[in-house]
Amino acid sequence: MESVARSESGLPIKPLYDGSDLADFDADARLGAPGRYPYTRGVYPTMYTGRPWTMRQYAGFGTAKESNERYHELVDAGTGGLSVAFDLPTQMGYDSDEAVAQGEVGKVGVAIDSLDDMRTLFQGLPLDKVSTSMTINAPASTLLLMYQLVAAEQGVSGAQLTGTIQNDVLKEYIARGTYIFPPKQSLRLISDIFAYCHRELPRWNTISISGYHMAEAGATPVQEIAFTLANAKEYVRAAIAAGLDVDDFAPRLSFFFVARTTLLEEVAKFRAARRIWARIMRDEFGAKNPKSQMLRFHTQTAGVQLTAQQPEVNLVRVALQGLGAVLGGTQSLHTNSYDEAIALPTQKAARLALRTQQVIAYETDVTCTVDPFAGSYVVESMTDDIEAAAMELIQAVEDRGGAVAAIEQGFQKSEIERSAYSVALEIDNQERTVVGVNKYALDEEEPYEPLRVDPRIEADQCERLAVLRKERDSDAVERALDALRAAARGTDNVLFPMREALRLRATGGEVAHALRDVWGTHVPVDTF
């Protein structure tokens, strides 16, 4: 009996598609025109035929000064947008001189403790022209406000700033773990950010609802979009419950997905996600503004698929992954460096990753037409299959009371863990080929010299904090932090007193601790 190939989500892939699988297929209703509901073919009428996607490079390591130098290099190389990586203490709301931060300062991103660091990070960069994405979640409000304050010092108004804060805490409870506050308080903070940006930073994307980290933890493509869109529904409900009109904040929502090497399924996944979100926003939440119905997303190539063995092979993987994201209609793209499975990317590797995008944009013909795979029997059928499977999984989340309730029950986490375990077994049993790992491996790997973080960075960062605390007006800082605590206890938007505290040079850790004093911290419950 002939075996049936299956996708990453376990859906069948037939060797031949002849259109008979598209029962009741109505091109006008199911596809529509590019830039029109249900946005299957893309959120903009011309897509890349007018201009290519934003080419972002994720960077940030060690000190703000070192990261600033890398940003200048990337901008000079043609990067249209910057993506900032923060170290773990910053992500968790701790200062570099706290005991819990020891050994982690500057390791997986840049250490940002205060407005002084943010000022150094973006020194000399045109913030009115550069779009900046910040991969930060629980303390997203703090980093955003620091960015706004630095821009104001440069004479750039909030109305001119463009960029994105990830700000997606729910996926932290599911797959990543860099949460601070309990879910209810996290949703309150996110709603305050929506309201603040509507007033102060109207062009800023207030959240990037992420499936990427769930995919990196082992989620299938179907699980990735289903759990991401279920989380998105929870954010929309929270904002509406806080008194915001859906069309006031929904146009600034954005998403963040992975691009794997399984190119056909990834293209279908992106198309299905757009269609599902358009229907959710129009039919469930009554969004009337077409921009509220558009699923705009950033894509990063799949870090989990990169290998430390024969790392140069990752160049091929990243090129395929990037192509899949482009064929799927992404609005911006980060291509991983080939050496990221070993250490922080070297300057040469980061440049090659950017060149990969530029080759796709300027040396292929995929930007010459909108939605190149539209009408493909295989892609249209896979799009329908993924849509149906994702809707079933979204309903399973709803049946458990929504994303937060399902998280508290451990539903999403357990589903992803099962998928990850299944993939690990397939690799171990050689049922799934990973080139250079379980097939076509070398007897001896070639030597590679990775980029390393200077161990003196932590001590230097602590010294700068000591100087800051001596120089600033400590009484004024404490009064501002008290005002922040008062807002957190009540219903006032916490970002306004938070901004004042940061302007007075309160640290990110002090701001997070002030909120911890009122809201507490999340303690996960082991459901297994």
N, C-alpha and C positions, 0 to 999 in steps of 0.2 A: 504494500500500500504506500502510495507516495505521501511523504510528509508535507505538512503545510507550514510554510514560513510564517513567523509571527513577528510583529513589531515590538518595540520596547515596552509598550503597554499591554502586550499579549493579544493584540488584535490580529486577525489573519491578513496576510498579504498574498494575494493571488498572483500567479505567474502571468495571467492575462486578464485585462479589463477591457470590456467591449461596450460599456455603457448600460448593459442590462442590470447592473448593480444599482443604478441610480433610479430606482422606482419612484414615480411621482416627482421626478426632477423638474423643477420649474426655474429656468435660468433667471428670470426677472425677480422672483421672490427669494430664491436661495442665494443668488450671487449679487444681483444688482450691479450698478455701475460703480467703478472705483470712486471713493469719496462720498458715497451715498449709502444709506441704510440698506442692508445690515453690515456693510463695510467688510464683507468677506474678501473683496479684492483690494483692500487697502483703505486707509483713512483719508487719503488725499487724492483728488482726481488725477493728478499727473505723476504722483509718487516720485521716483528718481529721474524721470525724464526731464524734470525741471532743475533739480539739484540733488546731489547724493545725500545719504543719511549723514548725521553728525558722527564724526569719527572721534571716539573718546579713547583715552588711554588711562587706565587705572594706575595711579602712582601715589607714592607717599611712603616714606620710610625714615627712620632715625629722627633727625631734628627738622624743624620747620625750615631752617636755612638750606639743608641738603635737598629737601623736597622742592623748595622754591627753585633751586638750580635745575632740577629735573624738569619742572614745569616749563621753564623758559626754553629748555632744549626741545621739549615736545611741541610747544607753540611754534618755535622756529622751524620745526620739521613739518609743520602743516596740520597739526591737531586742531580741530575746530571746537573741542570741548575737553575739559579736564574732569577726571574722576578721582576723588580724594579717598585714600585709604587711611584709616586711623588705627592707632595701636589699641591693644585690648584694654588697658586702663582707661583711655579716653572713651572707648565704646561702653564701658561698664560704669562710667561716672565716678572715676577715682583720679586723684592727682598723682603725678609721677613720684612724689615723695611719700606716698602712703605705703604701709607695709605690704598690703595686698598687691601692689604694683611691682614689687621687687622682681627683677629678672625679665619683665615683660615690656619695659619702656622702649618704644621705638622699634619693636621687633617685627610686627606684622603691618605696620603703618606708622604714620607720623604722630608724635606725641603733641597734643594741643591741650595745655593746661589753662591758658588765659588769653585775653585779648592781645597781649603782647606776642604770643606765639602765632595767633591767626594773622596778625599784622605782618610778621616776618614771612609767613607761608605765602602770602599773596603780594608781597612787595614787588612793584614794577610791572605787575600784570594788569592788563586793561579790563577791569571788571565790568565795564559797560559793553564790552565786546565779546568776552569769553563766557561761555556757558559752563557752569560748574556743577558737577554732580558730587554729592557727599554721601558716602556709604556709612551712614550713622543712623541708629534707630532709637533706643531709649533716650539718649541725650540729644536727639536731633534738634530740638528747640534751642538748646544752648549753642550748638555750633552754627546754626542758621543765624542767630542773633549776633554772634561774634562776626560772622561774614558781613552782615548788614552794617554793623558798626564800622568795620574796616572800609567798606565801600563808601560810607558817608564821609570818612576822613579823606578819601580820594576825590570827593566831590561827586560821587555817583549816587543817585537817589534810589530808593527801593523800587520805584516804578521802572527803572532801567535794568534791574537785575534779572537775569534768567538763569535757570538751573533747576536742580532737583535735590531734595533730601530724601533718603530712602524711607525713614520714619515708619517702617512696617514692623511693629513689635509682635504682632500675633505669630508671624512665622518664626520668631525667636523662641517662643514657647514650644513650637512644633519641632524645629530642626536645628537651631543654632545655639541658643542658650545665653545670648548677651542681653538679657532683660534686666530691668531693675525693679520696677513697680508692679503691683498686681494688675491683672488685665483690665479691671474696671477703671482704675486710675490712669492706666496707659491710654485707654480710649478717651478719657477726659482730656488728657494732654494733647492728643492728636486732634481732637475737635477744636481745642483752643488754637492750635497751629493753623487749622483751616480758616478759622475766623480772622486770626491775625493777618495772615497772608492775603486774604481777600481785601483787607483794608490797606495793608502796608506794602505788600510785595505782590501785586496783581499778576505778574507774569511768571511767578515762581511755581514750579510743580511741587505741591505740598506733601506728596507721598509717592513712593515708588513701590507698589505692592508686589512683593517678590516671590516668584516661584523658584528662582535660581537656587537658593540655599536648600530648598526642599529637594530639588533635583540632585544637588551635590550630595545630599544625605541618602539618596537612593530612590527618590520618587520617579515613577514612570512619567512619560509625557502627559498621559491622561490625568494622573494624580497631580502633577505639577500645575496644570491649568485649573483643575477642579478645585483644589484646596486654595489656590491663589484667589480665584474668583469668589469662593465662599468667604475668605477673609475680607475681600473687598466689600462684599455685601454688609459685613459687620461694621466696617468703617462708615459706610454710607448711612446705615441705620443709626449709628452713634451720633453722627453729625446732624442728622435730621432731628433726633431726640433732643439735641442741644439747641434746637431752634433755628438751624441754618436751612435755607432753601436749597434743594438739591442742585438747581442750576447755578447757584452762586459758587459752589465748590467743586462740583463734579468735573467741569472742564479742565481743572488743574490736576486731576488724578492721573497718575501714570503707572506703568507696570514694568516689571523686570523679569525676563525669562532667560533660560539657558538655550544654547544651540549645540546639539550633539552632532556626532558624525553620521547618524542615521538621517540623511538629508531629506528624503521624501516625507517621512513622518513628521519631521520638524516643520517643514513647510505647511503641511496639513494642520499641524497643531496650532500654529500662529493664526491661520485662516479661521479655524474653528473657534478659537478664543475670541477673536473680534466679533464673530457672529453671536456667540453666547452673551457677551457683555452688552452688545447693542440691545438685545432683546430684554435682558435683565433691567437695564436702565430705563428703557422706554416703557415696558409693560409692568414691571414690579414697582419701580420708583417714580414713574410718571415724569421722567426727565423730558423736557420739550426742546431744549437747546441741542442741536445736532452734536455739538462738541462734547456734551455730557454723555453721549452714546458711543463716542469713539474710544476704542481701546488703543491708546498710544503706548508704545513700549520700547524700552532699552533692552538690548541683548548682550550677553557676555558668552563667549565660547566656553565650552565645558572643561573647567579645570580638573574635574574628577576623572576625565578621560586621558589626561596627560600622564606620561610615564617618565620616571626617573631613568629607566633603561633606554638607551639610544635616544636621548632627548631631542636630537635633531629631527626625528620622525614626527615630533609634535608639530613641526612647521606644516606638514601635510595635513595633519588632523585639524589644526586651527584654520587653515585655508578652506577646507571643506565645511567646517562648522560656520565660518563667517559667510560663506556662499549661501548656506542654508538660511541663515538669518536674513540675508538680503533678499533672497527669493521669497521669503515669507513676509517681507514688508516691514522690517524693523525701522524705527525712527532714529535710533542711534545704536552704535555698536562698539564694544570693546573686544579686541582680539588679544587673547592671552599670549604671553611670551613663551617661547619653547622651553625655557629653563625653569619655569615656575614650579615644576614638580620637585625641584632640587632646592631652590632658595629664592630669595628676592631676585627679580629680573635684572640682568646687567643692562647697561645703556644700549649696547649693540642689539640685545634681544628685544628690548622695548621698541627700538627703531624698526627692526624687522617685522614686529607685530603690526605696527602702523603701516608699513609698506605693503603688508598683505592686504589690508583694506583698500589701499590706493590702487593696487593691481586690479582688484575686483571692480572698483569703481571706474577706472580709466582705461583698462586694457581688455575688459570683456565687454560683451554686448548685453549684459543683463540689466543695465540701466536704460536701455533703449526702448523698453516697453513696460507697461504696467502689468503686474501679476503674470509673469511669463507662463506659469503652469495652469492658468485658468482654462477650464475645459478639458484638462487632462483626465482621462478616465480614472487612472489610479489615484491622482491627488484629490479629485472631487469625491471619489468614493471613500478614501481615507479620511477626508475632512468630515464627511457625514458620520463615519464610524466613531471618530474621536469625539465629535460633538455629542453624540448619543451616550457614549460611555462617560464622558465628563459630566453631563447633566444628571446621569444616574448617581454619580458620586457626590455631586453638589446636593442632590436631594437627600442622600444619606446623612450629610452634615446637617441639613435643615431638620431632618427627622430627630436628630439628637439635641435640638434646641438652638442651632446656629453654631458658628465657628468657635466662639468662646466656650460654650458648653461642651462641644465636641473635644476641644483641647483639654478641658478639665477631666474628661473621660478617657483621654489618651487615644482617641480614635485615629486622628491623622498620623500621629507618631507611630502607632503600631502598624498601620497600613504601609507606611513608608519603610519601616524596618523589615517587614516581610518581603517587600520588593527588593531591598538592598541585599538581603540574605540570599534570595533566589539568584540574583546576578552573580554574587560571590561564588556560589556553588557552581554556576555555569562556567565561570572562569577557571575555577579549580579543577573541574572535570573536563576542561578543554572543549566544552560544548559551545563556548563563545570565544572567538579569537581576539586576543590583544597582541598586536604585532610587537615583537621585541620582548614580550613578557612570557606568554605561554606558547608562543610559536615564533620562529625566526629570531630566536634569542642569540646573543653573542656569548662566546665562552668567557670573554673578558671585556669589560666596558672600557671605553676610552676615558682618560682622565679629564676632569672638568673642574675649573676653579670658580666656585660660586661667589656672588656678592655677599659680603658679610657686614652686619651692623656693628659699628664701633662700640665696644662695651663701656666706654667712657660716657656715652650719651646719657645714661641714667643719672650719673653723678652731676653732669653739667645741667641737666634739666632740674634737678633738685636744688642746685645752687641758684638758678634763675628764680625759682619759686621763693627761696629764702629772701632774695633781694626784693622781689615784688612785694612780699608781705611787710617788709620794712618800709618801703617807699610809699605805699598807698595809705589812704585814710581808713584805718581799720574800723573806726566807729561808724563812719558813713557806710562802709560795706556791710557791717552787721545790721544796721537799720534797714538797709535795702533787702537783706536776706530775711529779716523779720516781716517786711512787707510781702515778700514772696510766700512765706509760710501762711500769712493771713489770707492771701488770695487762694492758696491751695486748700485751706480749710473752708472757704466760702465758695462762691460761684463766679467770681471775677476771673477774667482771662489772665492766666499766670504769666503770659509772655511779656506783658508790659513791665511789671516789677522785676522780672528776670532780666530784661534788657538793661534796666537801670543798674542792677547789681553788677552785671558784666561790664557795663561802661565804667563803673567805679573800680574795676579790676578784681572783682570776685572771681575765683577760679571755677572751672567746670565741676570739680569735685565738691566744692562748697555749695554750689547751686543744687547738685544732685542730693547732697546730704540734707539740705534744707527741705527738699521734697520728701526724702525718706523719713524725716522727722514727723511729717504729717500723714503721708500715705503708706508708709511701711514698704516692705519689699516682697517680691513674689517668692514663695517657697513651693517648689514643684511637689506634686503628690505622685508617688510611685504606684502606678496602677497595674503593675505586672508582678 
